[in-house]
Amino acid sequence: SLKEEEIEAVIGHELGHIKHRDIQVMMAASFLPALFYYIGFSLMFSSMYRGRRDDGGNNAIIGIAFMVFSWILNLFILYLSRLREYYADNHSVSVVDDGSNKLSSGLAKIVQLGSRIRADKKANNNNSSFRALFIFDPDRAKTDSVELISYNKARDEQRLVQEILSRKPTFAEKLAEVFSTHPNIIKRLKALQRVQ
C-alpha cells in the first residue's frame, strides 16, 4: 500500500489534471476522431446501397480515407494524453515537498497493484474507454509490473526507482507507448527525476 507522502504526491498529480483542465481538453480533442470515424463509416455503409451509377465506389474510398484519418488523429490524441500526464506529474513535483521522489515510488507501487487488479479482471474490458482518466494505463500495467518486479529485489522504493532509472526502454516498449494513454514507466520516472 502507499505511504501517506506517496498519496499526497498522487493527489498532487490529480490536482494538476484539474488545474490544467485536462478532462475538458481531452474530451474536446477526442471528439474529432470520433466524428471523422462516424462520417467515414456512414460513407462506407451508404456506398453498399448505391450502385456504381451513383458513385458508390467513390463514397467507399472517401469513407476509408476518413476512417484512416480518424485512426491517425487517435494516435495524436494518445500523444496528447501522455503529454498531459507529464504536465500533471510536474504539477505534483511543484506543489509537494520532495514530490519527485514521492510520486516516483508511488507510481511504482500503483503499477504493481494495477497489474494484480488487471490479472483478476482479465476478461473484463470495461475500463478501456476510461483508461486516459487513470494515473496509470491499466492495459500496460502487467508489462510495467513485470519490469518493476524484476528490480524489486530489496523491496526498497528508492532503490527500485534508481534501478528502473538505469534502464532504457526497449523498441517494443517504445512502440507500445505509441498506443498507450500514459508514458512508459521508465520514461515517466526519468522525467520526474529531471524536474527534481
C-alpha positions as CSV (number, residue, x, y, z in Angstrom):
1,S,0.0,0.0,0.0
2,L,1.0,3.6,-0.5
3,K,2.6,5.7,2.3
4,E,0.9,8.9,3.2
5,E,3.5,11.1,1.4
6,E,3.1,9.0,-1.7
7,I,-0.7,9.5,-1.6
8,E,0.0,13.3,-1.2
9,A,2.1,13.2,-4.4
10,V,-0.6,11.2,-6.3
11,I,-3.2,13.7,-5.2
12,G,-0.9,16.5,-6.4
13,H,-0.8,14.8,-9.7
14,E,-4.6,14.5,-9.9
15,L,-5.0,18.2,-8.9
16,G,-2.6,19.0,-11.7
17,H,-5.1,17.4,-14.1
18,I,-7.8,19.6,-12.7
19,K,-5.7,22.8,-12.8
20,H,-4.7,22.2,-16.4
21,R,-8.3,21.3,-17.4
22,D,-7.2,18.0,-18.8
23,I,-10.7,16.5,-18.8
24,Q,-12.1,19.3,-20.9
25,V,-9.1,19.3,-23.2
26,M,-9.1,15.5,-23.8
27,M,-12.9,15.4,-24.2
28,A,-12.8,18.2,-26.8
29,A,-9.8,16.6,-28.6
30,S,-11.4,13.1,-28.6
31,F,-14.5,14.4,-30.3
32,L,-12.7,14.9,-33.7
33,P,-11.5,11.3,-34.3
34,A,-15.0,10.0,-33.3
35,L,-16.6,12.5,-35.8
36,F,-14.3,11.5,-38.6
37,Y,-14.8,7.8,-37.9
38,Y,-18.6,8.2,-37.9
39,I,-18.6,10.1,-41.2
40,G,-16.2,7.5,-42.7
41,F,-18.3,4.6,-41.5
42,S,-21.5,6.3,-42.8
43,L,-20.0,6.9,-46.2
44,M,-18.8,3.3,-46.5
45,F,-22.1,1.9,-45.3
46,S,-24.1,4.1,-47.7
47,S,-21.9,3.1,-50.6
48,M,-23.1,-0.5,-50.2
49,Y,-26.7,0.6,-51.0
50,R,-25.8,2.7,-54.0
51,G,-25.0,1.3,-57.4
52,R,-21.9,2.1,-59.4
53,R,-24.0,4.7,-61.3
54,D,-24.4,6.7,-58.1
55,D,-20.7,7.0,-57.3
56,G,-21.0,4.4,-54.5
57,G,-17.3,3.4,-55.1
58,N,-16.1,6.9,-54.5
59,N,-18.0,7.1,-51.3
60,A,-16.4,3.9,-50.1
61,I,-12.9,5.3,-50.8
62,I,-13.7,8.6,-49.2
63,G,-15.2,6.7,-46.2
64,I,-12.0,4.6,-45.8
65,A,-9.9,7.8,-46.0
66,F,-12.0,9.4,-43.2
67,M,-11.6,6.3,-41.1
68,V,-7.8,6.2,-41.7
69,F,-7.6,9.9,-40.8
70,S,-9.6,9.1,-37.6
71,W,-7.0,6.5,-36.7
72,I,-4.2,8.9,-37.2
73,L,-6.0,11.5,-35.1
74,N,-6.4,8.9,-32.4
75,L,-2.6,8.5,-32.3
76,F,-2.3,12.2,-31.8
77,I,-4.9,12.1,-29.0
78,L,-2.9,9.3,-27.3
79,Y,0.3,11.5,-27.6
80,L,-1.7,14.5,-26.1
81,S,-2.8,12.3,-23.3
82,R,0.8,11.2,-22.5
83,L,1.9,14.8,-22.6
84,R,-0.9,15.8,-20.1
85,E,0.4,13.1,-17.8
86,Y,3.9,14.7,-17.8
87,Y,2.2,18.1,-17.0
88,A,0.3,16.6,-14.1
89,D,3.5,14.9,-12.8
90,N,5.3,18.3,-13.0
91,H,2.5,19.9,-11.1
92,S,2.8,17.4,-8.3
93,V,6.5,17.9,-8.1
94,S,5.9,21.7,-7.8
95,V,3.3,21.6,-5.0
96,V,4.6,18.6,-2.9
97,D,7.9,18.7,-0.9
98,D,10.2,16.1,-2.5
99,G,7.3,15.4,-4.9
100,S,9.6,13.8,-7.5
101,N,10.7,11.0,-5.2
102,K,7.3,10.6,-3.5
103,L,5.5,10.4,-6.8
104,S,8.1,8.1,-8.3
105,S,7.8,5.5,-5.5
106,G,4.0,5.9,-5.5
107,L,3.8,5.3,-9.2
108,A,5.9,2.1,-8.9
109,K,3.6,0.7,-6.3
110,I,0.5,1.7,-8.2
111,V,1.7,0.0,-11.3
112,Q,2.4,-3.2,-9.3
113,L,-1.1,-3.1,-7.7
114,G,-2.7,-2.3,-11.1
115,S,-1.1,-5.4,-12.5
116,R,-2.8,-7.6,-9.9
117,I,-6.1,-5.9,-10.4
118,R,-5.8,-6.3,-14.2
119,A,-5.0,-10.0,-13.8
120,D,-8.0,-10.5,-11.6
121,K,-10.3,-8.9,-14.2
122,K,-8.6,-10.2,-17.3
123,A,-11.9,-10.9,-19.1
124,N,-13.4,-7.6,-18.2
125,N,-12.7,-4.9,-20.7
126,N,-15.0,-2.2,-19.3
127,N,-12.1,0.2,-18.4
128,S,-10.6,0.6,-21.9
129,S,-12.7,3.7,-22.7
130,F,-11.7,5.3,-19.5
131,R,-8.0,4.4,-19.3
132,A,-6.9,8.0,-20.0
133,L,-8.6,9.0,-16.7
134,F,-6.4,6.7,-14.6
135,I,-3.0,7.6,-13.1
136,F,-1.6,4.6,-14.9
137,D,-2.6,2.8,-18.1
138,P,-4.3,-0.5,-16.9
139,D,-3.6,-2.1,-20.3
140,R,0.1,-1.6,-19.7
141,A,0.1,-2.4,-16.0
142,K,1.1,-6.1,-16.4
143,T,4.1,-5.3,-18.6
144,D,5.1,-2.4,-16.4
145,S,4.7,-4.5,-13.3
146,V,7.0,-7.3,-14.7
147,E,9.6,-4.6,-15.3
148,L,9.2,-3.4,-11.8
149,I,9.2,-6.8,-10.1
150,S,12.4,-7.8,-11.9
151,Y,14.0,-4.9,-10.0
152,N,12.2,-5.4,-6.7
153,K,14.9,-7.5,-5.0
154,A,15.3,-5.5,-1.8
155,R,11.8,-4.0,-1.7
156,D,13.3,-0.6,-1.1
157,E,11.3,2.0,-3.0
158,Q,14.2,4.3,-3.7
159,R,16.5,1.5,-4.8
160,L,13.7,0.2,-7.0
161,V,13.3,3.6,-8.6
162,Q,17.0,4.0,-9.1
163,E,17.3,0.6,-10.8
164,I,14.4,1.4,-13.1
165,L,16.0,4.8,-14.0
166,S,19.2,2.9,-15.1
167,R,17.2,1.1,-17.8
168,K,16.4,2.2,-21.3
169,P,13.1,1.3,-22.9
170,T,13.3,-1.4,-25.5
171,F,12.0,-0.9,-29.0
172,A,8.9,-2.9,-28.2
173,E,8.2,-0.8,-25.1
174,K,8.6,2.4,-27.2
175,L,6.2,1.0,-29.8
176,A,3.7,0.0,-27.1
177,E,3.8,3.5,-25.7
178,V,2.6,5.0,-29.0
179,F,-0.7,3.2,-28.4
180,S,-0.9,4.0,-24.7
181,T,-2.6,6.8,-22.9
182,H,0.2,7.0,-20.3
183,P,4.0,7.3,-20.7
184,N,6.2,4.2,-20.3
185,I,7.0,3.9,-16.6
186,I,10.8,4.1,-17.2
187,K,10.4,7.3,-19.3
188,R,8.0,8.7,-16.7
189,L,10.3,8.1,-13.8
190,K,13.2,9.6,-15.7
191,A,11.2,12.7,-16.5
192,L,10.3,13.0,-12.8
193,Q,13.9,12.9,-11.8
194,R,14.8,15.6,-14.3
195,V,12.3,18.1,-12.8
196,Q,13.5,17.4,-9.3
